[in-house]
């Protein structure tokens, strides 16, 4: 297995919404807000190579919406999805699989492009993978999440004929060395890859843990549809991770790509931060 970090760009979200009931005086130590109470967040994807398959986990926000839409999210930084892939030596045509942890716009937006007024797949040779329960959730959205599930990001995947559903159970392998953990608190049937990388295990935590600041159990986003479920899921995942020496890989932490964990008298806490490049 070969892993490559793919940075797709940074954006801004409301600090209060990202940290839920946690007071600003506490969370601002980790991610200071600007004058509009907005904090910067990464959209960090991951390229996984297993034998002849090149699997891209998530795709960032994309660039096909209008200026009004992007005016809410203040895209910044020098990264882009295609730019990062190119820097790593890959073209969109090289990707064989796109694995979508869930279908919120900041995770699936780069999967579809708009060209000559038509929506097309960014990765023309790829199978696009999601979970059947989450697909139904996203295409028949509740009023709370409707703004996060954009039809132009989702429906062209089905129309292309390249939509596929993951069917493995929690903890089972989808591919050799590529298992999947599920969480349902942020949104229905969010998938988190658990990768066997040499002697290491790496859990791509998606939106269960947006950053190292969210490791303490009560730090739950206001965006989560079932926050009490998130509390339970975090406790189980963190205890399993620390017991088995898993590394956590962060999609949204602007400052930290990965971390290790440790047990303390206050529960599971951050141990050390590191990059994938440093992990051998």
C-alpha positions in Angstrom: 0.0 0.0 0.0 1.1 3.5 -0.9 -0.4 6.6 0.7 -0.2 10.2 -0.5 -1.7 13.3 1.1 -3.8 15.3 -1.3 -4.6 18.8 -0.1 -7.6 20.2 -1.9 -7.6 23.7 -0.4 -8.7 25.5 2.7 -12.0 27.1 3.6 -13.6 29.0 6.6 -16.5 28.0 8.8 -18.1 29.5 11.9 -16.0 28.7 14.9 -19.1 28.3 17.2 -20.7 25.9 14.8 -17.6 23.8 14.5 -17.1 23.5 18.2 -20.7 23.2 19.4 -21.3 24.0 23.1 -17.6 24.6 23.8 -17.0 28.2 24.7 -14.9 30.3 22.3 -12.3 31.1 25.1 -11.4 27.4 25.0 -11.5 26.5 21.3 -9.8 29.6 20.1 -6.6 28.4 21.6 -6.5 25.7 18.9 -7.9 27.6 15.9 -8.2 31.4 16.3 -11.1 33.0 14.7 -11.1 36.1 12.5 -13.2 39.3 13.1 -16.2 37.4 11.7 -15.8 34.5 14.0 -14.7 32.3 11.1 -11.9 29.7 11.5 -9.8 28.1 8.8 -10.1 24.5 8.0 -8.4 22.1 5.6 -10.0 19.8 3.1 -7.4 17.0 3.2 -7.9 14.1 0.9 -5.9 10.9 0.7 -4.7 8.8 -2.2 -4.5 5.1 -1.5 -2.7 2.8 -3.9 -3.4 -1.0 -3.6 -2.0 -3.1 -6.4 -3.3 -1.6 -9.6 -6.0 0.6 -7.9 -5.6 4.3 -7.1 -8.3 5.2 -4.6 -9.0 8.8 -3.8 -10.7 9.4 -0.4 -13.0 12.4 -0.7 -12.6 15.3 -3.2 -12.9 18.6 -1.3 -15.4 21.4 -2.2 -14.7 21.7 -6.0 -15.1 24.9 -8.0 -18.4 24.7 -9.9 -20.7 26.7 -7.7 -21.2 30.5 -8.1 -19.5 33.4 -6.4 -22.3 33.8 -3.9 -21.9 30.2 -2.7 -18.1 30.5 -2.3 -18.5 33.9 -0.7 -19.8 32.0 2.4 -16.7 29.8 2.6 -13.7 32.1 1.8 -11.5 29.6 -0.1 -7.9 30.3 0.6 -4.4 28.8 0.5 -2.3 27.6 -2.3 -3.7 24.0 -2.7 -6.2 22.5 -5.1 -7.4 19.0 -5.7 -6.0 18.7 -9.3 -2.9 20.7 -8.4 -2.0 18.4 -5.5 -2.7 15.3 -7.7 -0.5 16.7 -10.4 2.3 17.5 -7.9 2.2 13.9 -6.8 2.4 12.7 -10.4 -1.2 11.8 -11.2 -3.9 12.9 -13.6 -7.6 12.6 -13.1 -7.7 9.8 -15.6 -5.4 7.7 -13.3 -7.9 7.5 -10.5 -9.7 4.1 -10.5 -11.9 4.6 -7.4 -13.3 7.6 -5.6 -14.3 6.7 -2.0 -16.7 9.3 -0.5 -16.9 9.2 3.3 -20.2 11.1 3.0 -21.8 13.5 0.5 -21.6 16.9 2.2 -20.4 19.5 -0.3 -17.0 19.9 1.2 -16.3 16.2 0.7 -17.9 15.5 -2.6 -17.8 18.8 -4.5 -14.6 18.0 -6.4 -16.1 14.7 -7.7 -18.2 16.5 -10.4 -17.2 19.4 -12.7 -19.2 21.7 -14.9 -18.0 21.9 -18.4 -19.7 23.6 -21.3 -22.8 24.0 -19.2 -23.0 20.2 -18.4 -22.1 18.3 -15.3 -19.5 15.6 -15.8 -17.3 13.4 -13.6 -14.0 14.8 -12.6 -12.5 11.3 -12.7 -13.9 9.7 -15.8 -12.4 6.2 -15.4 -13.3 5.8 -11.7 -15.9 3.9 -9.8 -17.6 6.2 -7.3 -18.2 4.6 -3.9 -20.7 5.6 -1.2 -23.1 3.7 1.2 -26.6 2.9 0.1 -28.2 4.2 3.4 -26.2 7.4 3.1 -27.1 7.8 -0.6 -30.8 7.6 0.3 -30.2 10.1 3.2 -28.5 12.5 0.9 -30.9 12.3 -2.0 -34.0 12.6 0.3 -32.5 15.2 2.7 -33.9 16.4 5.9 -34.4 20.1 6.4 -31.4 20.4 8.7 -28.9 19.0 6.2 -30.5 20.0 2.9 -28.0 22.9 2.3 -25.1 20.4 2.6 -26.4 18.0 0.0 -26.2 19.7 -3.4 -27.9 17.9 -6.2 -25.2 19.0 -8.7 -22.6 17.3 -6.6 -24.5 14.0 -6.2 -27.0 13.2 -9.0 -24.5 13.3 -11.9 -22.6 10.4 -10.2 -25.7 8.2 -10.5 -26.5 9.5 -14.0 -23.0 8.5 -15.2 -23.5 4.9 -14.3 -20.4 4.9 -12.2 -22.1 4.9 -8.8 -21.4 1.9 -6.6 -22.3 1.0 -3.0 -20.1 -0.3 -0.2 -21.6 -3.3 1.4 -19.1 -4.5 4.1 -20.0 -4.4 7.8 -18.3 -2.3 10.4 -14.7 -3.2 10.8 -14.6 -5.5 7.7 -12.2 -5.1 4.9 -13.4 -3.7 1.6 -10.1 -4.3 0.0 -6.9 -5.9 1.3 -5.7 -3.6 4.1 -8.6 -1.2 3.6 -11.3 -1.8 6.3 -14.2 0.6 7.0 -15.6 1.9 10.3 -19.0 3.6 10.4 -20.4 6.5 12.3 -24.0 7.8 12.3 -23.9 10.9 14.5 -22.6 13.5 12.1 -24.7 12.1 9.2 -26.2 8.7 8.4 -23.6 6.0 7.6 -20.5 8.1 7.3 -17.6 5.8 6.4 -14.1 6.1 7.8 -11.3 4.1 6.2 -9.0 2.1 8.5 -5.8 1.4 6.6 -3.1 -1.1 7.3 0.0 0.8 6.3 3.0 -1.4 6.8 3.1 -2.1 10.6 0.8 0.8 11.3 -3.0 1.3 11.3 -4.4 4.7 10.2 -8.0 5.8 10.7 -9.2 8.5 8.3 -11.6 10.1 10.8 -13.5 12.4 8.3 -16.1 14.5 10.3 -16.2 12.4 13.5 -13.1 14.3 14.6 -12.5 17.4 12.5 -9.3 18.4 14.5 -7.2 17.5 17.4 -9.3 20.0 19.5 -12.3 17.6 19.0 -10.6 14.7 20.8 -12.2 15.4 24.2 -15.7 13.7 24.2 -17.8 16.8 24.7 -16.3 18.7 21.8 -18.9 17.9 19.1 -19.9 20.1 16.1 -23.2 21.8 16.0 -23.5 20.5 12.5 -23.9 16.9 13.7 -27.4 15.6 13.2 -27.3 13.2 16.2 -24.8 14.8 18.7 -25.5 12.3 21.5 -24.7 9.5 19.0 -21.5 11.3 18.1 -20.6 11.3 21.8 -21.0 7.6 22.0 -19.2 6.9 18.8 -16.2 9.1 19.7 -15.8 7.3 23.0 -15.8 3.9 21.4 -13.5 4.9 18.5 -11.0 6.7 20.7 -10.7 3.9 23.2 -10.3 1.4 20.3 -7.7 3.7 18.7 -5.6 4.1 21.8 -5.8 0.4 22.7 -4.6 -0.6 19.3 -2.1 2.2 18.6 -4.0 3.6 15.7 -3.0 6.9 14.1 -5.7 9.4 13.3 -5.7 11.2 9.9 -7.5 14.5 10.0 -9.4 15.8 7.0 -10.2 19.3 8.4 -7.4 20.2 10.9 -5.6 23.1 9.4 -2.5 22.6 11.4 -2.2 18.9 12.0 -2.3 16.1 9.5 -2.1 13.1 11.9 -1.8 12.3 15.6 -1.3 9.6 18.1 -3.3 9.2 21.3 -2.7 8.4 25.0 -4.8 7.5 28.0 -4.9 10.2 30.8 -6.8 10.6 34.0 -9.2 12.8 32.0 -9.7 10.2 29.3 -8.1 9.7 25.9 -6.1 12.7 24.8 -3.7 13.9 22.1 -0.2 12.4 22.4 1.8 13.6 19.4 1.1 15.2 16.0 2.9 14.2 12.9 2.7 14.0 9.1 2.1 11.0 6.9 5.5 11.7 5.3 7.2 11.2 8.7 5.4 7.9 9.3 7.6 5.0 8.1 
